[in-house]
Amino acid sequence: VTQLGLVWREQIAFILTQDFTLKRIQYLDVLQEEAESNGDDAAGLAFASQILMAESVSTMLEELVSCLGGWEQE
């Protein structure tokens, strides 16, 4: 296997390559629906979407690194 398609918590879909590169990151409808419930206007929706997506990617990366053995120490 050189590429593996994964979905994290039904929020983010991505492809993990053999050298641990993330490709084709897609935010799924669950995140957009959550952002829509937090934003009243277009600017508020855009801000809420950015915050939720950044938090989700950060948490996903932490979990992914942990599952793969952690960060390499030099």
mmCIF file as gemmi writes it, N, C-alpha and C atoms, coordinates in Angstrom:
data_model
loop_
_atom_site.group_PDB
_atom_site.id
_atom_site.type_symbol
_atom_site.label_atom_id
_atom_site.label_alt_id
_atom_site.label_comp_id
_atom_site.label_asym_id
_atom_site.label_entity_id
_atom_site.label_seq_id
_atom_site.pdbx_PDB_ins_code
_atom_site.Cartn_x
_atom_site.Cartn_y
_atom_site.Cartn_z
_atom_site.occupancy
_atom_site.B_iso_or_equiv
_atom_site.pdbx_formal_charge
_atom_site.auth_seq_id
_atom_site.auth_asym_id
_atom_site.pdbx_PDB_model_num
ATOM 1 N N . VAL Axp A 1 ? 0.85 -1.176 0 1 0 ? 1 A 1
ATOM 2 C CA . VAL Axp A 1 ? 0 0 0 1 0 ? 1 A 1
ATOM 3 C C . VAL Axp A 1 ? 0.897 1.242 0 1 0 ? 1 A 1
ATOM 4 N N . THR Axp A 2 ? 0.654 2.131 -0.928 1 0 ? 2 A 1
ATOM 5 C CA . THR Axp A 2 ? 1.433 3.373 -0.991 1 0 ? 2 A 1
ATOM 6 C C . THR Axp A 2 ? 0.592 4.589 -0.621 1 0 ? 2 A 1
ATOM 7 N N . GLN Axp A 3 ? -0.735 4.46 -0.659 1 0 ? 3 A 1
ATOM 8 C CA . GLN Axp A 3 ? -1.628 5.541 -0.264 1 0 ? 3 A 1
ATOM 9 C C . GLN Axp A 3 ? -2.841 4.922 0.406 1 0 ? 3 A 1
ATOM 10 N N . LEU Axp A 4 ? -3.316 5.595 1.447 1 0 ? 4 A 1
ATOM 11 C CA . LEU Axp A 4 ? -4.454 5.087 2.194 1 0 ? 4 A 1
ATOM 12 C C . LEU Axp A 4 ? -5.453 6.221 2.391 1 0 ? 4 A 1
ATOM 13 N N . GLY Axp A 5 ? -6.67 6.023 1.919 1 0 ? 5 A 1
ATOM 14 C CA . GLY Axp A 5 ? -7.725 7.014 2.11 1 0 ? 5 A 1
ATOM 15 C C . GLY Axp A 5 ? -8.358 6.82 3.47 1 0 ? 5 A 1
ATOM 16 N N . LEU Axp A 6 ? -8.445 7.893 4.251 1 0 ? 6 A 1
ATOM 17 C CA . LEU Axp A 6 ? -8.979 7.82 5.604 1 0 ? 6 A 1
ATOM 18 C C . LEU Axp A 6 ? -10.003 8.916 5.847 1 0 ? 6 A 1
ATOM 19 N N . VAL Axp A 7 ? -10.895 8.662 6.793 1 0 ? 7 A 1
ATOM 20 C CA . VAL Axp A 7 ? -11.84 9.674 7.267 1 0 ? 7 A 1
ATOM 21 C C . VAL Axp A 7 ? -11.684 9.727 8.772 1 0 ? 7 A 1
ATOM 22 N N . TRP Axp A 8 ? -11.429 10.922 9.28 1 0 ? 8 A 1
ATOM 23 C CA . TRP Axp A 8 ? -11.236 11.125 10.719 1 0 ? 8 A 1
ATOM 24 C C . TRP Axp A 8 ? -12.513 11.682 11.328 1 0 ? 8 A 1
ATOM 25 N N . ARG Axp A 9 ? -13.09 10.945 12.281 1 0 ? 9 A 1
ATOM 26 C CA . ARG Axp A 9 ? -14.276 11.363 13.045 1 0 ? 9 A 1
ATOM 27 C C . ARG Axp A 9 ? -15.422 11.882 12.181 1 0 ? 9 A 1
ATOM 28 N N . GLU Axp A 10 ? -15.53 11.378 10.978 1 0 ? 10 A 1
ATOM 29 C CA . GLU Axp A 10 ? -16.563 11.813 10.035 1 0 ? 10 A 1
ATOM 30 C C . GLU Axp A 10 ? -16.529 13.317 9.79 1 0 ? 10 A 1
ATOM 31 N N . GLN Axp A 11 ? -15.337 13.934 9.986 1 0 ? 11 A 1
ATOM 32 C CA . GLN Axp A 11 ? -15.19 15.374 9.8 1 0 ? 11 A 1
ATOM 33 C C . GLN Axp A 11 ? -14.213 15.724 8.689 1 0 ? 11 A 1
ATOM 34 N N . ILE Axp A 12 ? -13.121 14.945 8.568 1 0 ? 12 A 1
ATOM 35 C CA . ILE Axp A 12 ? -12.085 15.259 7.592 1 0 ? 12 A 1
ATOM 36 C C . ILE Axp A 12 ? -11.714 13.988 6.833 1 0 ? 12 A 1
ATOM 37 N N . ALA Axp A 13 ? -11.719 14.08 5.513 1 0 ? 13 A 1
ATOM 38 C CA . ALA Axp A 13 ? -11.259 12.983 4.662 1 0 ? 13 A 1
ATOM 39 C C . ALA Axp A 13 ? -9.909 13.385 4.084 1 0 ? 13 A 1
ATOM 40 N N . PHE Axp A 14 ? -8.992 12.413 3.983 1 0 ? 14 A 1
ATOM 41 C CA . PHE Axp A 14 ? -7.675 12.711 3.441 1 0 ? 14 A 1
ATOM 42 C C . PHE Axp A 14 ? -7.013 11.429 2.972 1 0 ? 14 A 1
ATOM 43 N N . ILE Axp A 15 ? -5.923 11.585 2.251 1 0 ? 15 A 1
ATOM 44 C CA . ILE Axp A 15 ? -5.109 10.457 1.811 1 0 ? 15 A 1
ATOM 45 C C . ILE Axp A 15 ? -3.77 10.555 2.514 1 0 ? 15 A 1
ATOM 46 N N . LEU Axp A 16 ? -3.355 9.452 3.122 1 0 ? 16 A 1
ATOM 47 C CA . LEU Axp A 16 ? -2.058 9.354 3.789 1 0 ? 16 A 1
ATOM 48 C C . LEU Axp A 16 ? -1.135 8.543 2.888 1 0 ? 16 A 1
ATOM 49 N N . THR Axp A 17 ? 0.005 9.125 2.499 1 0 ? 17 A 1
ATOM 50 C CA . THR Axp A 17 ? 0.929 8.439 1.601 1 0 ? 17 A 1
ATOM 51 C C . THR Axp A 17 ? 1.979 7.665 2.395 1 0 ? 17 A 1
ATOM 52 N N . GLN Axp A 18 ? 2.777 6.882 1.681 1 0 ? 18 A 1
ATOM 53 C CA . GLN Axp A 18 ? 3.797 6.053 2.326 1 0 ? 18 A 1
ATOM 54 C C . GLN Axp A 18 ? 4.866 6.865 3.046 1 0 ? 18 A 1
ATOM 55 N N . ASP Axp A 19 ? 5.074 8.117 2.656 1 0 ? 19 A 1
ATOM 56 C CA . ASP Axp A 19 ? 6.048 8.961 3.357 1 0 ? 19 A 1
ATOM 57 C C . ASP Axp A 19 ? 5.354 9.913 4.35 1 0 ? 19 A 1
ATOM 58 N N . PHE Axp A 20 ? 4.123 9.565 4.732 1 0 ? 20 A 1
ATOM 59 C CA . PHE Axp A 20 ? 3.322 10.273 5.729 1 0 ? 20 A 1
ATOM 60 C C . PHE Axp A 20 ? 2.917 11.68 5.31 1 0 ? 20 A 1
ATOM 61 N N . THR Axp A 21 ? 2.782 11.894 4.015 1 0 ? 21 A 1
ATOM 62 C CA . THR Axp A 21 ? 2.253 13.144 3.488 1 0 ? 21 A 1
ATOM 63 C C . THR Axp A 21 ? 0.728 13.052 3.474 1 0 ? 21 A 1
ATOM 64 N N . LEU Axp A 22 ? 0.062 14.146 3.818 1 0 ? 22 A 1
ATOM 65 C CA . LEU Axp A 22 ? -1.394 14.21 3.73 1 0 ? 22 A 1
ATOM 66 C C . LEU Axp A 22 ? -1.763 14.881 2.416 1 0 ? 22 A 1
ATOM 67 N N . LYS Axp A 23 ? -2.652 14.243 1.671 1 0 ? 23 A 1
ATOM 68 C CA . LYS Axp A 23 ? -3.112 14.788 0.389 1 0 ? 23 A 1
ATOM 69 C C . LYS Axp A 23 ? -4.627 14.871 0.386 1 0 ? 23 A 1
ATOM 70 N N . ARG Axp A 24 ? -5.14 15.727 -0.484 1 0 ? 24 A 1
ATOM 71 C CA . ARG Axp A 24 ? -6.573 15.851 -0.747 1 0 ? 24 A 1
ATOM 72 C C . ARG Axp A 24 ? -7.401 15.975 0.527 1 0 ? 24 A 1
ATOM 73 N N . ILE Axp A 25 ? -7.003 16.863 1.402 1 0 ? 25 A 1
ATOM 74 C CA . ILE Axp A 25 ? -7.733 17.08 2.647 1 0 ? 25 A 1
ATOM 75 C C . ILE Axp A 25 ? -9.068 17.736 2.317 1 0 ? 25 A 1
ATOM 76 N N . GLN Axp A 26 ? -10.157 17.114 2.782 1 0 ? 26 A 1
ATOM 77 C CA . GLN Axp A 26 ? -11.499 17.638 2.546 1 0 ? 26 A 1
ATOM 78 C C . GLN Axp A 26 ? -12.238 17.722 3.874 1 0 ? 26 A 1
ATOM 79 N N . TYR Axp A 27 ? -12.843 18.865 4.124 1 0 ? 27 A 1
ATOM 80 C CA . TYR Axp A 27 ? -13.665 19.026 5.312 1 0 ? 27 A 1
ATOM 81 C C . TYR Axp A 27 ? -15.071 18.562 4.948 1 0 ? 27 A 1
ATOM 82 N N . LEU Axp A 28 ? -15.609 17.658 5.731 1 0 ? 28 A 1
ATOM 83 C CA . LEU Axp A 28 ? -16.899 17.07 5.415 1 0 ? 28 A 1
ATOM 84 C C . LEU Axp A 28 ? -18.044 17.929 5.946 1 0 ? 28 A 1
ATOM 85 N N . ASP Axp A 29 ? -19.255 17.595 5.557 1 0 ? 29 A 1
ATOM 86 C CA . ASP Axp A 29 ? -20.432 18.405 5.861 1 0 ? 29 A 1
ATOM 87 C C . ASP Axp A 29 ? -20.65 18.647 7.345 1 0 ? 29 A 1
ATOM 88 N N . VAL Axp A 30 ? -20.228 17.74 8.202 1 0 ? 30 A 1
ATOM 89 C CA . VAL Axp A 30 ? -20.434 17.896 9.642 1 0 ? 30 A 1
ATOM 90 C C . VAL Axp A 30 ? -19.799 19.191 10.134 1 0 ? 30 A 1
ATOM 91 N N . LEU Axp A 31 ? -18.583 19.482 9.685 1 0 ? 31 A 1
ATOM 92 C CA . LEU Axp A 31 ? -17.909 20.715 10.109 1 0 ? 31 A 1
ATOM 93 C C . LEU Axp A 31 ? -18.627 21.95 9.584 1 0 ? 31 A 1
ATOM 94 N N . GLN Axp A 32 ? -19.069 21.908 8.344 1 0 ? 32 A 1
ATOM 95 C CA . GLN Axp A 32 ? -19.756 23.065 7.764 1 0 ? 32 A 1
ATOM 96 C C . GLN Axp A 32 ? -21.073 23.32 8.488 1 0 ? 32 A 1
ATOM 97 N N . GLU Axp A 33 ? -21.797 22.257 8.827 1 0 ? 33 A 1
ATOM 98 C CA . GLU Axp A 33 ? -23.061 22.417 9.551 1 0 ? 33 A 1
ATOM 99 C C . GLU Axp A 33 ? -22.826 23.018 10.931 1 0 ? 33 A 1
ATOM 100 N N . GLU Axp A 34 ? -21.755 22.588 11.593 1 0 ? 34 A 1
ATOM 101 C CA . GLU Axp A 34 ? -21.428 23.139 12.907 1 0 ? 34 A 1
ATOM 102 C C . GLU Axp A 34 ? -21.082 24.618 12.793 1 0 ? 34 A 1
ATOM 103 N N . ALA Axp A 35 ? -20.339 24.99 11.767 1 0 ? 35 A 1
ATOM 104 C CA . ALA Axp A 35 ? -19.978 26.393 11.558 1 0 ? 35 A 1
ATOM 105 C C . ALA Axp A 35 ? -21.23 27.227 11.285 1 0 ? 35 A 1
ATOM 106 N N . GLU Axp A 36 ? -22.159 26.696 10.499 1 0 ? 36 A 1
ATOM 107 C CA . GLU Axp A 36 ? -23.378 27.432 10.175 1 0 ? 36 A 1
ATOM 108 C C . GLU Axp A 36 ? -24.213 27.7 11.414 1 0 ? 36 A 1
ATOM 109 N N . SER Axp A 37 ? -24.165 26.797 12.381 1 0 ? 37 A 1
ATOM 110 C CA . SER Axp A 37 ? -24.939 27.012 13.601 1 0 ? 37 A 1
ATOM 111 C C . SER Axp A 37 ? -24.285 28.058 14.503 1 0 ? 37 A 1
ATOM 112 N N . ASN Axp A 38 ? -23.005 28.41 14.24 1 0 ? 38 A 1
ATOM 113 C CA . ASN Axp A 38 ? -22.288 29.382 15.057 1 0 ? 38 A 1
ATOM 114 C C . ASN Axp A 38 ? -22.134 30.753 14.395 1 0 ? 38 A 1
ATOM 115 N N . GLY Axp A 39 ? -22.478 30.876 13.132 1 0 ? 39 A 1
ATOM 116 C CA . GLY Axp A 39 ? -22.299 32.149 12.432 1 0 ? 39 A 1
ATOM 117 C C . GLY Axp A 39 ? -23.629 32.727 11.986 1 0 ? 39 A 1
ATOM 118 N N . ASP Axp A 40 ? -23.825 34.027 12.222 1 0 ? 40 A 1
ATOM 119 C CA . ASP Axp A 40 ? -25.084 34.667 11.871 1 0 ? 40 A 1
ATOM 120 C C . ASP Axp A 40 ? -25.07 35.253 10.468 1 0 ? 40 A 1
ATOM 121 N N . ASP Axp A 41 ? -23.939 35.808 10.058 1 0 ? 41 A 1
ATOM 122 C CA . ASP Axp A 41 ? -23.835 36.428 8.747 1 0 ? 41 A 1
ATOM 123 C C . ASP Axp A 41 ? -22.677 35.79 7.984 1 0 ? 41 A 1
ATOM 124 N N . ALA Axp A 42 ? -22.41 36.277 6.795 1 0 ? 42 A 1
ATOM 125 C CA . ALA Axp A 42 ? -21.359 35.686 5.956 1 0 ? 42 A 1
ATOM 126 C C . ALA Axp A 42 ? -19.986 35.784 6.616 1 0 ? 42 A 1
ATOM 127 N N . ALA Axp A 43 ? -19.681 36.925 7.2 1 0 ? 43 A 1
ATOM 128 C CA . ALA Axp A 43 ? -18.378 37.098 7.862 1 0 ? 43 A 1
ATOM 129 C C . ALA Axp A 43 ? -18.273 36.197 9.086 1 0 ? 43 A 1
ATOM 130 N N . GLY Axp A 44 ? -19.346 36.102 9.846 1 0 ? 44 A 1
ATOM 131 C CA . GLY Axp A 44 ? -19.359 35.23 11.022 1 0 ? 44 A 1
ATOM 132 C C . GLY Axp A 44 ? -19.233 33.766 10.647 1 0 ? 44 A 1
ATOM 133 N N . LEU Axp A 45 ? -19.889 33.376 9.557 1 0 ? 45 A 1
ATOM 134 C CA . LEU Axp A 45 ? -19.809 32.007 9.072 1 0 ? 45 A 1
ATOM 135 C C . LEU Axp A 45 ? -18.396 31.674 8.606 1 0 ? 45 A 1
ATOM 136 N N . ALA Axp A 46 ? -17.774 32.589 7.886 1 0 ? 46 A 1
ATOM 137 C CA . ALA Axp A 46 ? -16.408 32.366 7.413 1 0 ? 46 A 1
ATOM 138 C C . ALA Axp A 46 ? -15.446 32.242 8.588 1 0 ? 46 A 1
ATOM 139 N N . PHE Axp A 47 ? -15.592 33.103 9.586 1 0 ? 47 A 1
ATOM 140 C CA . PHE Axp A 47 ? -14.732 33.053 10.764 1 0 ? 47 A 1
ATOM 141 C C . PHE Axp A 47 ? -14.941 31.747 11.531 1 0 ? 47 A 1
ATOM 142 N N . ALA Axp A 48 ? -16.197 31.368 11.755 1 0 ? 48 A 1
ATOM 143 C CA . ALA Axp A 48 ? -16.502 30.132 12.474 1 0 ? 48 A 1
ATOM 144 C C . ALA Axp A 48 ? -15.956 28.922 11.723 1 0 ? 48 A 1
ATOM 145 N N . SER Axp A 49 ? -16.077 28.921 10.403 1 0 ? 49 A 1
ATOM 146 C CA . SER Axp A 49 ? -15.562 27.812 9.589 1 0 ? 49 A 1
ATOM 147 C C . SER Axp A 49 ? -14.051 27.69 9.734 1 0 ? 49 A 1
ATOM 148 N N . GLN Axp A 50 ? -13.347 28.804 9.668 1 0 ? 50 A 1
ATOM 149 C CA . GLN Axp A 50 ? -11.887 28.781 9.778 1 0 ? 50 A 1
ATOM 150 C C . GLN Axp A 50 ? -11.438 28.277 11.144 1 0 ? 50 A 1
ATOM 151 N N . ILE Axp A 51 ? -12.075 28.728 12.196 1 0 ? 51 A 1
ATOM 152 C CA . ILE Axp A 51 ? -11.715 28.299 13.549 1 0 ? 51 A 1
ATOM 153 C C . ILE Axp A 51 ? -11.967 26.804 13.723 1 0 ? 51 A 1
ATOM 154 N N . LEU Axp A 52 ? -13.136 26.341 13.312 1 0 ? 52 A 1
ATOM 155 C CA . LEU Axp A 52 ? -13.457 24.919 13.459 1 0 ? 52 A 1
ATOM 156 C C . LEU Axp A 52 ? -12.526 24.038 12.636 1 0 ? 52 A 1
ATOM 157 N N . MET Axp A 53 ? -12.209 24.453 11.44 1 0 ? 53 A 1
ATOM 158 C CA . MET Axp A 53 ? -11.333 23.661 10.584 1 0 ? 53 A 1
ATOM 159 C C . MET Axp A 53 ? -9.917 23.614 11.143 1 0 ? 53 A 1
ATOM 160 N N . ALA Axp A 54 ? -9.416 24.741 11.631 1 0 ? 54 A 1
ATOM 161 C CA . ALA Axp A 54 ? -8.07 24.771 12.214 1 0 ? 54 A 1
ATOM 162 C C . ALA Axp A 54 ? -7.993 23.89 13.454 1 0 ? 54 A 1
ATOM 163 N N . GLU Axp A 55 ? -8.994 23.971 14.308 1 0 ? 55 A 1
ATOM 164 C CA . GLU Axp A 55 ? -9.015 23.133 15.509 1 0 ? 55 A 1
ATOM 165 C C . GLU Axp A 55 ? -9.103 21.657 15.143 1 0 ? 55 A 1
ATOM 166 N N . SER Axp A 56 ? -9.907 21.343 14.161 1 0 ? 56 A 1
ATOM 167 C CA . SER Axp A 56 ? -10.074 19.946 13.748 1 0 ? 56 A 1
ATOM 168 C C . SER Axp A 56 ? -8.791 19.374 13.159 1 0 ? 56 A 1
ATOM 169 N N . VAL Axp A 57 ? -8.124 20.131 12.308 1 0 ? 57 A 1
ATOM 170 C CA . VAL Axp A 57 ? -6.868 19.657 11.714 1 0 ? 57 A 1
ATOM 171 C C . VAL Axp A 57 ? -5.811 19.475 12.796 1 0 ? 57 A 1
ATOM 172 N N . SER Axp A 58 ? -5.741 20.396 13.727 1 0 ? 58 A 1
ATOM 173 C CA . SER Axp A 58 ? -4.772 20.3 14.813 1 0 ? 58 A 1
ATOM 174 C C . SER Axp A 58 ? -5.003 19.033 15.639 1 0 ? 58 A 1
ATOM 175 N N . THR Axp A 59 ? -6.233 18.787 16.025 1 0 ? 59 A 1
ATOM 176 C CA . THR Axp A 59 ? -6.564 17.598 16.803 1 0 ? 59 A 1
ATOM 177 C C . THR Axp A 59 ? -6.32 16.331 16.002 1 0 ? 59 A 1
ATOM 178 N N . MET Axp A 60 ? -6.692 16.343 14.719 1 0 ? 60 A 1
ATOM 179 C CA . MET Axp A 60 ? -6.471 15.18 13.867 1 0 ? 60 A 1
ATOM 180 C C . MET Axp A 60 ? -4.984 14.853 13.762 1 0 ? 60 A 1
ATOM 181 N N . LEU Axp A 61 ? -4.154 15.871 13.566 1 0 ? 61 A 1
ATOM 182 C CA . LEU Axp A 61 ? -2.715 15.653 13.453 1 0 ? 61 A 1
ATOM 183 C C . LEU Axp A 61 ? -2.124 15.088 14.743 1 0 ? 61 A 1
ATOM 184 N N . GLU Axp A 62 ? -2.564 15.605 15.878 1 0 ? 62 A 1
ATOM 185 C CA . GLU Axp A 62 ? -2.093 15.087 17.163 1 0 ? 62 A 1
ATOM 186 C C . GLU Axp A 62 ? -2.428 13.605 17.297 1 0 ? 62 A 1
ATOM 187 N N . GLU Axp A 63 ? -3.654 13.234 16.966 1 0 ? 63 A 1
ATOM 188 C CA . GLU Axp A 63 ? -4.073 11.832 17.067 1 0 ? 63 A 1
ATOM 189 C C . GLU Axp A 63 ? -3.333 10.956 16.059 1 0 ? 63 A 1
ATOM 190 N N . LEU Axp A 64 ? -3.166 11.436 14.853 1 0 ? 64 A 1
ATOM 191 C CA . LEU Axp A 64 ? -2.478 10.68 13.814 1 0 ? 64 A 1
ATOM 192 C C . LEU Axp A 64 ? -1.025 10.424 14.204 1 0 ? 64 A 1
ATOM 193 N N . VAL Axp A 65 ? -0.339 11.451 14.676 1 0 ? 65 A 1
ATOM 194 C CA . VAL Axp A 65 ? 1.053 11.31 15.103 1 0 ? 65 A 1
ATOM 195 C C . VAL Axp A 65 ? 1.15 10.323 16.258 1 0 ? 65 A 1
ATOM 196 N N . SER Axp A 66 ? 0.225 10.414 17.194 1 0 ? 66 A 1
ATOM 197 C CA . SER Axp A 66 ? 0.22 9.491 18.333 1 0 ? 66 A 1
ATOM 198 C C . SER Axp A 66 ? 0.023 8.05 17.872 1 0 ? 66 A 1
ATOM 199 N N . CYS Axp A 67 ? -0.899 7.835 16.946 1 0 ? 67 A 1
ATOM 200 C CA . CYS Axp A 67 ? -1.156 6.476 16.424 1 0 ? 67 A 1
ATOM 201 C C . CYS Axp A 67 ? 0.033 5.921 15.649 1 0 ? 67 A 1
ATOM 202 N N . LEU Axp A 68 ? 0.819 6.797 15.061 1 0 ? 68 A 1
ATOM 203 C CA . LEU Axp A 68 ? 1.956 6.36 14.245 1 0 ? 68 A 1
ATOM 204 C C . LEU Axp A 68 ? 3.258 6.318 15.034 1 0 ? 68 A 1
ATOM 205 N N . GLY Axp A 69 ? 3.195 6.477 16.349 1 0 ? 69 A 1
ATOM 206 C CA . GLY Axp A 69 ? 4.401 6.321 17.162 1 0 ? 69 A 1
ATOM 207 C C . GLY Axp A 69 ? 5.003 7.596 17.698 1 0 ? 69 A 1
ATOM 208 N N . GLY Axp A 70 ? 4.395 8.736 17.458 1 0 ? 70 A 1
ATOM 209 C CA . GLY Axp A 70 ? 4.894 9.994 17.996 1 0 ? 70 A 1
ATOM 210 C C . GLY Axp A 70 ? 5.912 10.676 17.104 1 0 ? 70 A 1
ATOM 211 N N . TRP Axp A 71 ? 6.317 11.86 17.529 1 0 ? 71 A 1
ATOM 212 C CA . TRP Axp A 71 ? 7.303 12.642 16.792 1 0 ? 71 A 1
ATOM 213 C C . TRP Axp A 71 ? 8.692 12.079 16.999 1 0 ? 71 A 1
ATOM 214 N N . GLU Axp A 72 ? 9.519 12.128 15.979 1 0 ? 72 A 1
ATOM 215 C CA . GLU Axp A 72 ? 10.897 11.668 16.071 1 0 ? 72 A 1
ATOM 216 C C . GLU Axp A 72 ? 11.733 12.68 16.837 1 0 ? 72 A 1
ATOM 217 N N . GLN Axp A 73 ? 12.467 12.205 17.817 1 0 ? 73 A 1
ATOM 218 C CA . GLN Axp A 73 ? 13.334 13.079 18.603 1 0 ? 73 A 1
ATOM 219 C C . GLN Axp A 73 ? 14.738 13.057 18.032 1 0 ? 73 A 1
ATOM 220 N N . GLU Axp A 74 ? 15.357 14.227 17.9 1 0 ? 74 A 1
ATOM 221 C CA . GLU Axp A 74 ? 16.727 14.289 17.378 1 0 ? 74 A 1
ATOM 222 C C . GLU Axp A 74 ? 17.722 14.406 18.487 1 0 ? 74 A 1
